[in-house]
C-alpha cells in the first residue's frame, strides 16, 4: 500500500464501491488501478462499479488515465462505472480541465451514484 493513498473495496447490493483517500500520482496510481481492475475482473457480481474519490486531495494525469481505462474496461465487461467526485474537489477539477468529465459518469456523492445503476 502506498503511504500517499489508501484504497478499500465494499460490496453493497448491485454495486462494488472502490474508495480512495489521499493523493493519486505516478507513485500511488497502481494502488487505485489494481483495486478497480480487481472489481471489474469479478464481472457480473455487481452491475455498477462506483469509484469514490471524495477524499482524494490530489489527482495527477496518471490517475486520470487509470480512471478512464477502468471506465473502458468496465464497459467492455458490461458494467457501469460511476465516479463520485464532488464539485470543487481536486479530481473534479482535473477531470474538467482535461475534458475527461465528458467521457465519465460523475456523481456528487454516493447517494446520487446509486441512481446510475443499470
DOMARVO-686941 format. One line per 2 residues: number of its first residue (from 1); their letters; for each residue z, y, x of N, C-alpha, C, CB. Coordinates in steps of 0.05 Angstrom, whole numbers, padded with zeros to 5 digits, always signed. Each point is the difference from the previous one (the first is absolute). Glycine has a CB too. Layout:
<tidos>
NUM	a	Z/Y/X/Z/Y/X/Z/Y/X/Z/Y/X | ... $
</tidos>
This chain:
<tidos>
1	xx	+00000/-00024/+00017/+00000/+00024/-00017/+00000/+00025/+00018/+00025/-00025/-00037 | -00040/+00044/+00029/-00002/+00025/+00015/+00025/+00017/-00006/-00050/-00001/-00001 $
3	xx	+00061/+00015/+00021/+00023/+00017/-00005/-00008/+00025/-00017/+00021/-00016/+00043 | -00047/+00022/-00043/-00009/+00023/-00015/-00005/-00006/-00029/-00020/+00017/+00042 $
5	xx	+00015/-00042/-00049/-00009/-00008/-00027/+00014/-00025/-00009/-00044/+00021/+00009 | +00054/-00020/-00033/+00012/-00023/-00013/-00016/-00006/-00025/+00047/+00010/+00018 $
7	xx	-00052/-00036/-00023/-00016/-00008/-00023/+00014/-00023/-00014/-00043/+00015/+00022 | +00043/-00015/-00049/+00010/-00022/-00015/-00020/-00007/-00022/+00048/+00014/+00009 $
9	xx	-00046/-00039/-00019/-00017/-00009/-00022/+00017/-00010/-00022/-00037/-00012/+00032 | +00031/+00021/-00056/+00015/-00009/-00024/-00020/-00009/-00021/+00038/+00033/+00010 $
11	xx	-00031/-00055/-00023/-00016/-00010/-00022/+00013/+00008/-00027/-00017/-00038/+00028 | +00001/+00049/-00046/+00008/+00004/-00027/-00022/-00011/-00017/+00027/+00042/+00011 $
13	xx	-00023/-00048/-00037/-00021/-00012/-00016/-00026/+00016/+00002/+00035/-00018/-00031 | -00056/+00004/+00039/-00027/+00012/+00002/-00005/+00018/+00024/+00001/-00002/-00048 $
15	xx	+00019/+00006/+00064/-00004/+00018/+00023/+00015/-00011/+00025/-00005/+00039/-00031 | -00006/-00032/+00054/+00015/-00003/+00025/+00001/+00028/+00012/-00014/-00049/+00008 $
17	xx	+00037/+00058/-00001/+00004/+00027/+00010/+00006/-00001/+00030/+00017/+00016/-00045 | -00034/-00002/+00060/+00004/+00003/+00029/+00012/+00028/+00003/-00038/-00032/+00014 $
19	xx	+00063/+00034/-00005/+00013/+00026/+00004/+00003/+00005/+00030/+00025/-00005/-00043 | -00031/+00030/+00050/+00001/+00009/+00028/+00018/+00024/+00003/-00046/-00019/+00008 $
21	xx	+00062/+00020/+00014/+00017/+00022/+00007/-00006/+00008/+00028/+00036/-00015/-00033 | -00040/+00041/+00039/-00002/+00009/+00027/-00028/+00011/+00006/+00034/-00033/+00013 $
23	xx	-00043/+00028/+00012/-00025/+00011/+00010/-00021/-00022/+00004/+00026/+00037/+00022 | -00050/-00032/-00032/-00022/-00018/+00003/-00019/+00012/+00021/+00004/-00018/-00048 $
25	xx	-00004/+00007/+00071/-00018/+00009/+00022/-00012/-00024/+00013/+00027/+00042/+00007 | -00042/-00038/+00015/-00013/-00021/+00014/+00019/-00022/+00009/-00034/+00033/+00015 $
27	xx	+00058/-00025/-00008/+00020/-00020/+00010/+00014/-00015/-00022/+00006/+00029/+00038 | -00006/-00019/-00062/+00015/-00014/-00022/-00018/-00010/-00022/+00038/+00029/+00011 $
29	xx	-00064/-00022/-00011/-00017/-00006/-00023/-00002/-00030/-00005/-00026/+00041/+00010 | +00028/-00057/+00011/-00003/-00029/-00004/+00022/-00011/-00018/-00021/-00004/+00045 $
31	xx	+00045/+00016/-00045/+00021/-00009/-00018/-00008/+00003/-00029/+00035/+00013/+00035 | -00046/+00010/-00042/-00010/+00005/-00027/-00024/-00017/-00006/+00017/+00047/+00003 $
33	xx	-00036/-00048/+00015/-00025/-00016/-00005/+00007/-00029/-00004/-00026/+00033/+00028 | +00044/-00044/-00012/+00007/-00028/-00002/+00013/-00006/-00027/+00006/-00002/+00049 $
35	xx	+00011/+00020/-00059/+00013/-00004/-00026/-00020/+00001/-00022/+00042/+00020/+00018 | -00061/+00000/-00017/-00020/+00002/-00021/-00018/-00025/+00001/+00001/+00050/+00003 $
37	xx	-00009/-00059/+00020/-00017/-00023/+00003/+00013/-00025/-00011/-00021/+00020/+00040 | +00047/-00024/-00035/+00014/-00023/-00009/+00001/-00001/-00031/+00028/+00001/+00041 $
39	xx	-00024/+00022/-00053/+00001/+00002/-00029/-00028/-00006/-00012/+00037/+00033/+00003 | -00058/-00022/+00009/-00027/-00004/-00010/-00008/-00029/+00004/-00012/+00048/+00011 $
41	xx	+00020/-00060/+00011/-00007/-00028/+00006/+00013/-00019/-00020/-00005/+00012/+00048 | +00027/-00004/-00060/+00013/-00017/-00020/-00017/-00001/-00026/+00045/+00011/+00019 $
43	xx	-00063/+00008/-00021/-00020/-00001/-00022/+00011/+00005/-00027/-00025/-00030/+00028 | +00019/+00011/-00045/+00004/+00003/-00029/+00029/+00000/-00009/-00044/-00021/-00006 $
45	xx	+00063/+00019/+00024/+00028/+00000/-00009/+00008/+00027/-00012/+00010/-00033/+00036 | -00025/+00054/-00030/+00005/+00026/-00011/-00027/+00013/-00006/+00044/+00005/+00025 $
47	xx	-00046/+00008/-00048/-00025/+00013/-00007/-00003/+00026/+00014/+00001/-00021/-00044 | +00021/+00034/+00052/-00001/+00026/+00012/+00018/+00000/+00025/-00008/+00021/-00045 $
49	xx	-00004/-00009/+00066/+00015/+00005/+00024/+00007/+00030/+00000/-00023/-00038/+00026 | +00048/+00044/-00024/+00010/+00028/+00001/+00009/+00005/+00028/+00013/+00000/-00050 $
51	xx	-00023/+00021/+00062/+00008/+00008/+00027/+00016/+00026/-00004/-00041/-00022/+00024 | +00067/+00021/-00021/+00017/+00023/-00005/+00006/+00014/+00027/+00021/-00023/-00040 $
53	xx	-00034/+00047/+00042/+00003/+00016/+00024/+00018/+00025/-00004/-00046/-00016/+00014 | +00062/+00015/-00035/+00017/+00022/-00007/+00017/+00009/+00023/+00000/-00016/-00047 $
55	xx	+00010/-00002/+00063/+00019/+00006/+00022/-00014/+00002/+00027/+00036/-00022/-00026 | -00062/+00023/+00026/-00015/+00003/+00025/-00001/+00029/+00008/-00028/-00042/-00009 $
57	xx	+00037/+00049/+00033/+00002/+00028/+00008/-00023/+00009/+00017/+00049/-00005/-00002 | -00065/-00014/+00012/-00024/+00007/+00016/-00021/-00022/-00004/+00029/+00025/+00035 $
59	xx	-00054/-00017/-00038/-00022/-00019/-00004/-00023/+00008/+00018/+00014/-00009/-00047 | -00018/-00006/+00069/-00022/+00004/+00018/-00025/-00013/-00011/+00031/+00002/+00039 $
61	xx	-00054/+00004/-00026/-00025/-00011/-00009/+00000/-00031/+00000/-00023/+00041/+00018 | +00038/-00053/+00000/+00002/-00029/+00000/+00012/-00010/-00027/+00005/+00000/+00050 $
63	xx	+00014/+00014/-00061/+00011/-00007/-00025/-00019/+00003/-00023/+00044/+00014/+00017 | -00060/+00008/-00016/-00021/+00004/-00020/-00019/-00024/+00000/+00004/+00050/+00004 $
65	xx	-00013/-00057/+00020/-00019/-00022/+00002/+00012/-00026/-00011/-00020/+00022/+00041 | +00045/-00027/-00034/+00013/-00025/-00009/+00001/-00001/-00031/+00027/-00001/+00042 $
67	xx	-00021/+00023/-00055/+00002/+00000/-00029/-00027/-00003/-00012/+00040/+00030/+00003 | -00061/-00017/+00008/-00027/-00003/-00011/-00010/-00028/+00003/-00009/+00048/+00011 $
69	xx	+00014/-00060/+00013/-00008/-00028/+00004/+00015/-00019/-00019/-00009/+00011/+00048 | +00035/-00006/-00053/+00015/-00017/-00019/-00011/+00003/-00028/+00041/+00005/+00029 $
71	xx	-00049/+00019/-00036/-00012/+00005/-00026/-00026/-00016/-00003/+00020/+00046/-00001 | -00036/-00046/+00021/-00025/-00015/+00000/+00005/-00030/-00002/-00022/+00036/+00026 $
73	xx	+00041/-00046/-00011/+00007/-00029/+00000/+00011/-00007/-00027/+00009/+00001/+00049 | +00008/+00016/-00061/+00011/-00006/-00026/-00022/-00002/-00021/+00043/+00023/+00013 $
75	xx	-00061/-00005/-00013/-00022/+00000/-00019/-00017/-00025/+00003/-00001/+00050/+00001 | -00005/-00058/+00024/-00015/-00025/+00004/+00015/-00025/-00009/-00022/+00022/+00039 $
77	xx	+00048/-00020/-00040/+00017/-00022/-00009/+00005/+00001/-00030/+00022/-00002/+00045 | -00033/+00022/-00058/+00003/+00003/-00029/+00026/+00013/-00008/-00028/-00039/-00005 $
79	xx	+00041/+00053/+00023/+00025/+00013/-00005/-00003/+00030/-00002/+00024/-00037/+00024 | -00006/+00050/-00037/+00002/+00029/+00000/+00020/+00009/+00022/-00012/+00003/-00050 $
81	xx	+00006/+00020/+00062/+00019/+00011/+00020/+00005/+00029/-00009/-00016/-00031/+00038 | +00042/+00037/-00041/+00008/+00027/-00008/+00019/+00010/+00022/-00004/-00010/-00050 $
83	xx	-00001/+00035/+00059/+00017/+00012/+00021/+00018/+00021/-00013/-00036/-00008/+00035 | +00062/+00004/-00031/+00019/+00020/-00009/+00005/+00020/+00022/+00022/-00034/-00031 $
85	xx	-00030/+00059/+00025/+00002/+00021/+00019/+00002/+00027/-00015/-00026/-00026/+00035 | +00051/+00036/-00037/+00003/+00025/-00016/-00015/+00024/+00012/+00045/-00018/-00013 $
87	xx	-00052/+00036/-00005/-00013/+00025/+00008/+00018/+00014/+00021/-00022/+00005/-00045 | +00009/+00005/+00066/+00014/+00014/+00021/+00011/-00017/+00022/+00012/+00032/-00034 $
89	xx	-00012/-00059/+00030/+00010/-00018/+00021/-00020/-00001/+00023/+00025/-00027/-00034 | -00015/+00018/+00058/-00018/-00002/+00023/-00024/-00018/-00005/+00040/+00008/+00029 $
91	xx	-00036/-00032/-00041/-00023/-00017/-00005/-00020/+00013/-00020/+00029/-00040/+00009 | -00019/+00053/-00030/-00018/+00012/-00019/-00016/+00022/+00013/+00032/-00010/-00037 $
93	xx	-00020/+00026/+00054/-00015/+00021/+00014/-00021/-00012/+00018/+00040/+00030/-00001 | -00034/-00052/+00015/-00019/-00013/+00017/-00023/-00012/-00016/+00036/-00010/+00033 $
95	xx	-00029/-00002/-00056/-00021/-00011/-00018/-00019/+00022/-00010/+00031/-00037/-00014 | -00020/+00060/+00007/-00015/+00022/-00010/-00019/+00012/+00021/+00037/+00009/-00032 $
97	xx	-00025/-00003/+00055/-00016/+00013/+00022/-00023/-00018/+00009/+00042/+00024/+00015 | -00038/-00050/-00015/-00020/-00019/+00009/-00019/-00009/-00022/+00032/-00015/+00035 $
99	xx	-00027/+00023/-00060/-00015/-00008/-00024/+00004/-00029/-00007/-00033/+00035/+00011 | +00053/-00048/+00001/+00006/-00028/-00007/+00011/-00001/-00029/+00009/-00011/+00049 $
101	xx	+00002/+00032/-00059/+00010/+00000/-00027/-00022/-00004/-00020/+00036/+00031/+00014 | -00061/-00029/-00006/-00022/-00005/-00019/-00006/-00030/-00003/-00019/+00044/+00013 $
103	xx	+00029/-00060/+00005/-00006/-00029/-00002/+00025/-00017/-00007/-00037/+00007/+00033 | +00060/+00006/-00033/+00025/-00015/-00007/+00010/+00008/-00027/+00011/-00002/+00048 $
105	xx	+00003/-00017/-00060/+00015/+00006/-00025/+00028/+00010/+00009/-00026/-00035/-00028 | +00032/+00060/+00023/+00026/+00012/+00008/+00018/+00004/-00024/-00023/+00022/+00039 $
107	xx	+00048/-00027/-00035/+00021/+00005/-00020/+00022/+00017/+00011/-00012/-00044/-00022 | +00025/+00059/+00006/+00022/+00017/+00008/+00026/-00016/+00005/-00021/+00037/-00026 $
109	xx	+00025/-00059/+00012/+00024/-00015/+00002/-00005/-00029/-00009/+00029/+00042/-00007 | -00008/-00059/+00010/-00004/-00028/-00008/-00004/-00003/-00030/+00029/-00012/+00039 $
111	xx	-00017/+00029/-00055/-00003/-00002/-00028/-00030/+00004/-00008/+00047/+00016/-00007 | -00059/+00005/+00018/-00028/+00005/-00007/-00019/-00020/+00013/+00011/+00049/-00004 $
113	xx	-00002/-00061/+00027/-00016/-00022/+00012/-00003/-00024/-00019/+00015/+00016/+00046 | +00006/-00020/-00061/+00000/-00023/-00019/-00021/+00002/-00021/+00048/-00005/+00008 $
115	xx	-00056/+00030/-00015/-00021/+00003/-00020/-00028/-00007/+00010/+00029/+00036/-00020 | -00031/-00041/+00046/-00026/-00007/+00011/-00005/-00030/+00002/+00002/+00042/+00026 $
117	xx	+00014/-00058/-00039/-00004/-00029/+00000/-00027/-00006/-00013/+00050/-00008/-00003 | -00062/-00013/+00013/-00026/-00008/-00012/+00004/-00018/-00023/-00022/+00006/+00044 $
</tidos>
